[in-house]
């Protein structure tokens, strides 16, 4: 029997880079079939529509962020602020290793899909709320290291906005120095909030 989960994940992994750089709306079904190496019948065995694929990609990418960036930070150090710095450093390293900065995959989908169908807007809000919660939780755990007037939830939102802005402009300018300066600004924002 075919392992449906593995095959489904293989399709998601194979189309992620194409959609990341080209955009979801700009990518046709024939391109998706070609890049994933599946026939239309096989594709529709796993995804009833292109929109269902997009929702699956949102979940897949968020799971990758949790698995490869958020969870390993806790294994790296028990200090919550150091974990957050580690996360910022890993995000920067990941995007600097891309030959062509595509920006934030999930951020790109906001631009591409949020107004196309409200189900995408709702789904992306849920994911970004979870991302915000993860950052805010680290800041709350490390609140003794923060200046007394710092609200961890507000700082988490500012950091997320700065990261997303850095990745959006990284995509626009496609220059490593610009990306590095943006992430340096994110780290500086965090550092300014510390005692």
Helices and strands as residue ranges (DSSP letters): H 4-22, H 29-36, H 40-46, H 50-65, I 66-70, H 71-76, H 80-97, H 105-113, H 118-141, G 143-145, H 152-173, H 176-192
